[in-house]
Amino acid sequence: MTVGSFTRVFRRVFFTAVALVSLFLGGVVCLMCQVLAGRDAPTYRVDGHVVSHEQGELPVGGDDGAVRHTIGIDAADGRHYSLTTVGSGLDLPPGQPVALDVSTADGSIAYLRAGGGVLDLRAGVIRPVLLIVASLLALGAVYFGAVRLNLYPPLATWLAVALGAVLSPVAVFVRV
């Protein structure tokens, strides 16, 4: 194998690797944006009442004295919801009337209203935002390295960026 053919093979492999890394990192960014959009999706209210309440220890290590509460709720729309949290937020007796704010995006419960209090059951924003920032920094580093190494022309680098940007939403919805 000559130096010229080795360089051609290396460039093809490197181009493929850059395209796959951009696909993966773009997919992470799209998925985390989807998580953030689902978190703040519109909700609709459903009334119901608590039908069961279980309380127990956490199955794995954690805070000493932390208690897991699981409640079952029969809603007015005929559905049965089951919620589990750590802490005293779901310490509700059976028969307690509740109002649920159900997300229109995925059917999860965003808020539970009971006895004048509101319990926010949505996922946090710190992890998705940190993953978006880390993925974008890694993507920038990959492209900076690819152009800086001059392994192939900048046009090919931008083609890899375009390929990753076009295919990453597909990867998110197919759940690669």
C-alpha positions in Angstrom: 0.0 0.0 0.0 1.4 3.3 -1.0 1.2 6.5 0.9 -1.3 8.0 -1.6 -3.7 5.1 -1.3 -3.3 5.0 2.5 -4.2 8.7 2.6 -7.3 8.1 0.4 -8.5 5.3 2.6 -7.8 7.3 5.8 -9.7 10.3 4.4 -12.7 8.1 3.6 -12.7 6.5 7.0 -12.3 9.9 8.7 -15.1 11.4 6.7 -17.4 8.6 7.6 -16.4 8.9 11.3 -17.0 12.7 11.3 -20.4 12.1 9.6 -21.4 9.4 12.2 -20.2 11.5 15.2 -22.1 14.5 13.8 -25.2 12.3 13.4 -24.9 11.1 17.0 -24.2 14.5 18.6 -26.9 16.1 16.4 -29.3 13.4 17.5 -28.5 14.1 21.2 -29.2 17.8 20.7 -32.5 17.1 18.9 -33.6 14.6 21.6 -32.9 17.0 24.4 -34.7 19.8 22.6 -37.6 17.4 22.3 -37.5 16.6 26.0 -37.5 20.3 26.8 -40.4 20.9 24.5 -42.4 18.0 25.9 -41.7 19.3 29.4 -43.5 22.6 28.7 -46.2 21.3 26.5 -49.8 22.4 27.0 -51.9 20.5 29.6 -55.5 19.7 30.2 -57.1 19.3 33.6 -58.7 16.1 34.8 -60.5 15.7 38.1 -60.2 12.5 40.1 -59.7 10.9 43.5 -57.0 8.8 45.2 -57.9 5.1 45.3 -54.8 3.6 46.8 -51.7 4.7 48.7 -48.5 2.7 49.3 -45.5 3.8 51.3 -42.2 2.1 51.5 -38.4 2.3 51.7 -36.3 3.1 48.6 -35.1 -0.1 46.9 -31.6 1.2 46.5 -29.3 3.4 48.6 -30.1 7.0 49.0 -31.1 9.5 51.7 -31.6 7.9 55.1 -35.2 8.2 56.0 -36.4 9.0 52.5 -39.8 7.4 51.8 -41.3 6.4 48.5 -45.0 7.1 48.1 -47.1 5.5 45.3 -50.7 6.5 44.8 -53.3 5.3 42.4 -55.8 7.8 41.0 -59.1 7.1 39.2 -59.8 10.1 36.9 -63.1 11.4 35.7 -62.1 10.5 32.1 -62.1 6.8 33.0 -58.3 6.4 33.1 -56.3 5.1 36.0 -53.0 6.9 36.9 -50.2 5.7 39.1 -47.7 8.1 40.5 -44.5 7.5 42.5 -42.3 10.1 44.1 -39.7 10.3 46.9 -40.7 12.6 49.7 -43.9 13.6 51.3 -45.5 15.3 48.3 -47.8 12.3 47.5 -48.7 11.5 51.1 -52.4 11.6 50.3 -55.1 9.4 51.9 -57.5 7.3 49.8 -60.6 9.3 48.8 -58.7 12.6 48.6 -60.0 14.6 45.6 -57.2 15.7 43.2 -56.9 17.5 39.9 -54.3 16.4 37.4 -52.8 18.5 34.7 -52.0 16.0 31.9 -49.5 16.8 29.2 -51.0 16.9 25.6 -47.5 15.9 24.3 -47.1 12.5 25.9 -50.0 12.0 28.4 -47.7 12.3 31.5 -48.9 14.1 34.5 -47.3 17.6 34.8 -49.0 18.8 38.0 -51.0 17.3 40.8 -53.3 19.6 42.7 -54.7 18.5 46.0 -55.9 20.3 49.1 -54.8 23.7 47.9 -51.2 22.6 47.1 -49.6 22.0 43.7 -47.0 19.3 43.1 -44.8 19.8 40.0 -44.0 16.3 38.5 -42.2 17.5 35.4 -38.6 16.5 34.7 -35.9 19.0 35.4 -34.1 21.2 32.8 -30.5 21.0 34.0 -29.6 17.6 32.5 -31.0 18.3 29.0 -29.4 21.7 28.9 -26.0 20.4 30.0 -26.3 17.6 27.4 -27.1 20.1 24.6 -24.1 22.3 25.6 -21.7 19.4 25.8 -22.9 18.0 22.5 -22.5 21.3 20.7 -19.0 21.8 22.2 -18.0 18.3 21.1 -19.5 18.9 17.7 -17.5 22.1 17.4 -14.3 20.3 18.5 -14.8 17.6 15.9 -15.2 20.0 13.1 -12.4 22.3 14.3 -10.1 19.2 14.4 -11.2 18.0 11.0 -10.6 21.3 9.3 -7.4 22.0 11.3 -5.9 18.7 10.5 -6.5 19.4 6.8 -7.3 15.7 6.2 -9.8 16.7 3.6 -11.1 20.0 2.3 -13.5 22.2 4.3 -16.2 21.5 1.8 -16.2 17.9 2.8 -16.4 18.9 6.4 -19.4 21.0 5.8 -21.0 18.1 3.8 -20.5 16.0 6.9 -22.2 18.7 9.0 -25.1 18.9 6.6 -25.4 15.1 6.6 -25.5 15.0 10.4 -28.0 17.9 10.6 -30.3 16.3 8.1 -30.2 12.8 9.6 -30.2 13.6 13.3 -34.0 14.4 13.5 -34.5 11.0 11.8 -32.3 9.3 14.4 -34.3 10.9 17.2 -37.7 9.8 16.0 -36.6 6.4 15.0 -34.9 6.2 18.4 -31.5 4.9 17.2 
